Amino acid sequence: MKMKKKLYLYKIWMDGDAGWDEYDSAVVCAENVGEAKRIHPGGYPFNRRTDKWEHNYGWTTDPNDVQVQYIGVANKDMEPGVVVASFNAG
């Protein structure tokens, strides 16, 4: 039986004020801080070869610009990804 990795919940956001048609923050489920930084609030896939998201609508282009705050341990049934995101529609 394959052991499932332990997952954690993190709040992610970018420095500065979010404008119209941008995400300002999200809560994500990930294995660690580095993985949390690579989750796009819109759920767009991350390309590890280019170190960029395949689509970058409304978010930073650099994962190093993403701030992360630990929230707690995820429920054992959760999968990595976005739990909830805040988008400023314009």
Backbone as a printed PyTorch tensor [residue, N CA C, xyz], in Angstrom:
tensor([[[  0.8240,  -1.1820,   0.0000],
         [  0.0000,   0.0000,   0.0000],
         [  0.8710,   1.2500,   0.0000]],

        [[  0.5800,   2.1690,  -0.9230],
         [  1.3750,   3.3870,  -1.0510],
         [  0.9550,   4.3960,   0.0160]],

        [[  1.9470,   4.9300,   0.7300],
         [  1.6740,   5.9240,   1.7600],
         [  1.4580,   7.2870,   1.1100]],

        [[  0.4120,   7.9540,   1.5050],
         [  0.1370,   9.2910,   1.0020],
         [  0.9960,  10.2870,   1.7760]],

        [[  1.5990,  11.2510,   1.0620],
         [  2.4220,  12.2580,   1.7260],
         [  1.5470,  13.1900,   2.5490]],

        [[  2.1090,  13.6680,   3.6370],
         [  1.3850,  14.5930,   4.4960],
         [  1.3000,  15.9470,   3.7900]],

        [[  0.1180,  16.5460,   3.8090],
         [ -0.1040,  17.8300,   3.1620],
         [ -0.4520,  18.8960,   4.1960]],

        [[ -0.1810,  20.1370,   3.8200],
         [ -0.3980,  21.2690,   4.7080],
         [ -1.1930,  22.3480,   3.9840]],

        [[ -1.8120,  23.2220,   4.7580],
         [ -2.5420,  24.3530,   4.1980],
         [ -1.7090,  25.6130,   4.3700]],

        [[ -1.6720,  26.4150,   3.3060],
         [ -0.9150,  27.6680,   3.3040],
         [ -1.7460,  28.7760,   2.6850]],

        [[ -1.5980,  29.9780,   3.2140],
         [ -2.1310,  31.1590,   2.5510],
         [ -1.0160,  31.6820,   1.6570]],

        [[ -1.3310,  32.0090,   0.3910],
         [ -0.3450,  32.5910,  -0.5140],
         [ -0.8560,  33.9480,  -0.9960]],

        [[  0.0740,  34.8760,  -1.2310],
         [ -0.2670,  36.1980,  -1.7610],
         [  0.9770,  36.8220,  -2.3700]],

        [[  0.7610,  37.8840,  -3.1430],
         [  1.8590,  38.6480,  -3.7290],
         [  2.0590,  39.9130,  -2.9130]],

        [[  3.2780,  40.4160,  -2.8770],
         [  3.5230,  41.7050,  -2.2410],
         [  2.8430,  42.8000,  -3.0500]],

        [[  2.3990,  43.8320,  -2.3760],
         [  1.7520,  44.9560,  -3.0450],
         [  0.2570,  44.7380,  -3.1630]],

        [[ -0.4020,  45.7510,  -3.6720],
         [ -1.8490,  45.7010,  -3.8330],
         [ -2.2240,  45.0430,  -5.1470]],

        [[ -3.2100,  44.1790,  -5.0970],
         [ -3.7260,  43.5580,  -6.3140],
         [ -4.6460,  44.5610,  -7.0110]],

        [[ -4.5360,  44.5980,  -8.3350],
         [ -5.3980,  45.4820,  -9.1130],
         [ -6.6180,  44.7340,  -9.6160]],

        [[ -7.3120,  45.3680, -10.5460],
         [ -8.4700,  44.7250, -11.1670],
         [ -8.0320,  43.5240, -11.9700]],

        [[ -8.8640,  42.5100, -11.9990],
         [ -8.6120,  41.2750, -12.7360],
         [ -7.3200,  40.5860, -12.2950]],

        [[ -7.0620,  40.6280, -10.9980],
         [ -5.9090,  39.9430, -10.4200],
         [ -6.3320,  39.1920,  -9.1600]],

        [[ -5.6290,  38.1220,  -8.8910],
         [ -5.7990,  37.4020,  -7.6310],
         [ -5.0250,  38.1530,  -6.5620]],

        [[ -5.6040,  38.2760,  -5.3690],
         [ -4.8340,  38.8950,  -4.2900],
         [ -4.3180,  37.8630,  -3.3000]],

        [[ -4.9730,  36.6890,  -3.2390],
         [ -4.5140,  35.6620,  -2.3120],
         [ -5.2570,  34.3590,  -2.5740]],

        [[ -4.7940,  33.3210,  -1.9030],
         [ -5.4560,  32.0140,  -1.9950],
         [ -5.0340,  31.1750,  -0.8010]],

        [[ -5.8210,  30.1670,  -0.5240],
         [ -5.4270,  29.1170,   0.4200],
         [ -5.1860,  27.8840,  -0.4320]],

        [[ -4.0070,  27.2830,  -0.2520],
         [ -3.6380,  26.1260,  -1.0600],
         [ -3.2260,  24.9600,  -0.1690]],

        [[ -3.3080,  23.7800,  -0.7330],
         [ -2.8940,  22.5490,  -0.0730],
         [ -1.6320,  22.0630,  -0.7820]],

        [[ -0.5380,  21.8770,  -0.0280],
         [  0.7370,  21.4900,  -0.6330],
         [  1.5970,  20.7240,   0.3610]],

        [[  2.6290,  20.0650,  -0.1670],
         [  3.5610,  19.2960,   0.6770],
         [  4.4800,  20.1890,   1.4930]],

        [[  4.8180,  21.3790,   0.9390],
         [  5.7680,  22.2600,   1.6040],
         [  5.6370,  23.6790,   1.0430]],

        [[  6.3770,  24.6130,   1.5940],
         [  6.3220,  26.0150,   1.1810],
         [  6.6990,  26.1760,  -0.2890]],

        [[  7.7430,  25.4870,  -0.7380],
         [  8.1740,  25.5870,  -2.1350],
         [  7.0850,  25.1720,  -3.1040]],

        [[  6.3700,  24.1040,  -2.7740],
         [  5.2700,  23.6540,  -3.6290],
         [  4.1110,  24.6410,  -3.5600]],

        [[  3.8550,  25.2020,  -2.3950],
         [  2.7710,  26.1770,  -2.2400],
         [  3.0150,  27.3880,  -3.1340]],

        [[  4.2640,  27.8280,  -3.2360],
         [  4.6090,  28.9810,  -4.0820],
         [  4.3470,  28.7120,  -5.5630]],

        [[  4.2870,  27.4620,  -5.9530],
         [  4.1300,  27.0980,  -7.3630],
         [  2.6800,  26.7550,  -7.7330]],

        [[  1.7680,  26.9730,  -6.8060],
         [  0.3490,  26.7550,  -7.0970],
         [ -0.2650,  28.0870,  -7.4990]],

        [[ -0.7710,  28.1680,  -8.7170],
         [ -1.4320,  29.3850,  -9.2110],
         [ -2.8500,  29.4260,  -8.6450]],

        [[ -3.3020,  30.5670,  -8.1260],
         [ -4.6510,  30.6460,  -7.5670],
         [ -5.7550,  30.2540,  -8.5500]],

        [[ -5.4800,  30.3950,  -9.8420],
         [ -6.4530,  30.0060, -10.8510],
         [ -6.3600,  28.5400, -11.2370]],

        [[ -5.4180,  27.8220, -10.6310],
         [ -5.2610,  26.3970, -10.9030],
         [ -4.4490,  26.0830, -12.1470]],

        [[ -3.8050,  27.0860, -12.7410],
         [ -3.0070,  26.8400, -13.9480],
         [ -1.7770,  25.9980, -13.6300]],

        [[ -1.4260,  25.0540, -14.5000],
         [ -0.2710,  24.1700, -14.2570],
         [  1.0510,  24.9380, -14.2340]],

        [[  1.9780,  24.4360, -13.4370],
         [  3.3230,  25.0060, -13.3290],
         [  4.2880,  24.1620, -14.1430]],

        [[  5.0970,  24.8150, -14.9740],
         [  6.0870,  24.1350, -15.8020],
         [  7.4410,  24.2160, -15.1100]],

        [[  7.9360,  23.1000, -14.6160],
         [  9.2110,  23.0970, -13.8730],
         [ 10.4270,  23.3620, -14.7710]],

        [[ 10.3110,  23.0670, -16.0590],
         [ 11.4460,  23.3460, -16.9650],
         [ 11.6860,  24.8450, -17.1100]],

        [[ 10.6090,  25.6220, -17.2190],
         [ 10.7370,  27.0680, -17.3970],
         [ 10.6140,  27.8340, -16.0870]],

        [[ 10.2110,  27.1450, -15.0140],
         [  9.9650,  27.7570, -13.7060],
         [  8.9060,  28.8490, -13.8080]],

        [[  7.8800,  28.5830, -14.6410],
         [  6.7770,  29.5320, -14.8470],
         [  5.4690,  28.7560, -14.9740]],

        [[  4.3610,  29.4690, -14.8130],
         [  3.0500,  28.8710, -15.0360],
         [  2.7680,  28.8220, -16.5270]],

        [[  2.0200,  27.8230, -16.9740],
         [  1.6770,  27.7010, -18.3900],
         [  0.7720,  28.8400, -18.8300]],

        [[ -0.0810,  29.3210, -17.9440],
         [ -0.8880,  30.5210, -18.1530],
         [ -0.7060,  31.3530, -16.9040]],

        [[ -0.6250,  32.6450, -17.0630],
         [ -0.3040,  33.4690, -15.9120],
         [ -1.3420,  34.5510, -15.6480]],

        [[ -2.5650,  34.2900, -15.9730],
         [ -3.6050,  35.3040, -15.8230],
         [ -3.7440,  35.7840, -14.3790]],

        [[ -3.5640,  37.0760, -14.1550],
         [ -3.8560,  37.6930, -12.8760],
         [ -2.9650,  37.3500, -11.7050]],

        [[ -1.7270,  36.9550, -11.9910],
         [ -0.8170,  36.5390, -10.9100],
         [  0.5910,  36.9130, -11.2950]],

        [[  1.5130,  36.8480, -10.3840],
         [  2.9100,  37.1590, -10.6580],
         [  3.5070,  36.1830, -11.6760]],

        [[  4.5750,  36.6000, -12.3300],
         [  5.2640,  35.7060, -13.2620],
         [  6.3850,  34.9330, -12.5930]],

        [[  6.7280,  35.2990, -11.3710],
         [  7.8640,  34.6900, -10.6710],
         [  7.4150,  34.0860,  -9.3360]],

        [[  7.5620,  32.7730,  -9.1540],
         [  7.1680,  32.1610,  -7.8830],
         [  7.8990,  32.7380,  -6.6680]],

        [[  9.0580,  33.3500,  -6.8880],
         [  9.7960,  33.9560,  -5.7740],
         [  9.0940,  35.1970,  -5.2300]],

        [[  8.1330,  35.7580,  -5.9930],
         [  7.3500,  36.9060,  -5.5340],
         [  6.1840,  36.4970,  -4.6350]],

        [[  5.9400,  35.2070,  -4.5240],
         [  4.8000,  34.7040,  -3.7500],
         [  5.1930,  34.5800,  -2.2770]],

        [[  4.3860,  35.1860,  -1.4280],
         [  4.5710,  35.0940,   0.0150],
         [  3.7270,  33.9250,   0.5210]],

        [[  4.2010,  33.2610,   1.5630],
         [  3.5170,  32.0710,   2.0710],
         [  3.4070,  32.1280,   3.5900]],

        [[  2.2200,  31.7810,   4.0990],
         [  2.0080,  31.6760,   5.5380],
         [  1.3920,  30.3160,   5.8430]],

        [[  2.0220,  29.5870,   6.7230],
         [  1.5170,  28.2810,   7.1550],
         [  0.2110,  28.4610,   7.9200]],

        [[ -0.7880,  27.6260,   7.6000],
         [ -2.0590,  27.6500,   8.3160],
         [ -2.2000,  26.4280,   9.2160]],

        [[ -1.9590,  25.2430,   8.6570],
         [ -2.0980,  24.0370,   9.4680],
         [ -2.0150,  22.7840,   8.6180]],

        [[ -2.3050,  21.6600,   9.2300],
         [ -2.2500,  20.3610,   8.5580],
         [ -3.5540,  20.1500,   7.7860]],

        [[ -3.4320,  19.6730,   6.5560],
         [ -4.6030,  19.4120,   5.7140],
         [ -5.2960,  18.1260,   6.1390]],

        [[ -6.5720,  18.0440,   5.8590],
         [ -7.3450,  16.8260,   6.0680],
         [ -6.7300,  15.7160,   5.2250]],

        [[ -6.7270,  14.5020,   5.7090],
         [ -6.0730,  13.3910,   5.0000],
         [ -6.7000,  13.0920,   3.6390]],

        [[ -7.9330,  13.5400,   3.3970],
         [ -8.5950,  13.3050,   2.1130],
         [ -8.3110,  14.3860,   1.0750]],

        [[ -7.6110,  15.4590,   1.4510],
         [ -7.3620,  16.5630,   0.5320],
         [ -6.2580,  16.2150,  -0.4520]],

        [[ -6.3210,  16.8650,  -1.6160],
         [ -5.3140,  16.7210,  -2.6590],
         [ -4.5780,  18.0520,  -2.8090]],

        [[ -3.3290,  18.0450,  -3.3340],
         [ -2.6250,  19.3010,  -3.5670],
         [ -3.3930,  20.1900,  -4.5420]],

        [[ -3.3710,  21.4870,  -4.2810],
         [ -4.0120,  22.4480,  -5.1790],
         [ -4.6900,  23.5710,  -4.4260]],

        [[ -5.5150,  24.3110,  -5.1480],
         [ -6.2050,  25.4730,  -4.6000],
         [ -7.4100,  25.0230,  -3.7780]],

        [[ -7.5230,  25.5590,  -2.5810],
         [ -8.6960,  25.3200,  -1.7410],
         [ -9.7110,  26.4220,  -2.0040]],

        [[ -9.2540,  27.6810,  -1.9490],
         [-10.0930,  28.8390,  -2.2350],
         [ -9.1820,  29.9850,  -2.6640]],

        [[ -9.6710,  30.8290,  -3.5890],
         [ -8.8750,  31.9560,  -4.0760],
         [ -9.7090,  33.2250,  -4.0700]],

        [[ -9.0390,  34.3510,  -3.9040],
         [ -9.6880,  35.6500,  -3.9300],
         [ -9.2570,  36.3760,  -5.2050]],

        [[-10.2550,  36.7260,  -6.0530],
         [-10.0030,  37.3680,  -7.3470],
         [-10.7450,  38.7020,  -7.3870]],

        [[-10.0480,  39.7560,  -7.7750],
         [-10.6330,  41.0880,  -7.8630],
         [-11.1100,  41.3510,  -9.2880]],

        [[-12.3400,  40.9980,  -9.5750],
         [-12.8990,  41.1800, -10.9220],
         [-13.0940,  42.6550, -11.2220]],

        [[-12.7740,  43.0460, -12.4490],
         [-12.8830,  44.4530, -12.8080],
         [-13.8110,  44.7590, -13.8750]]])
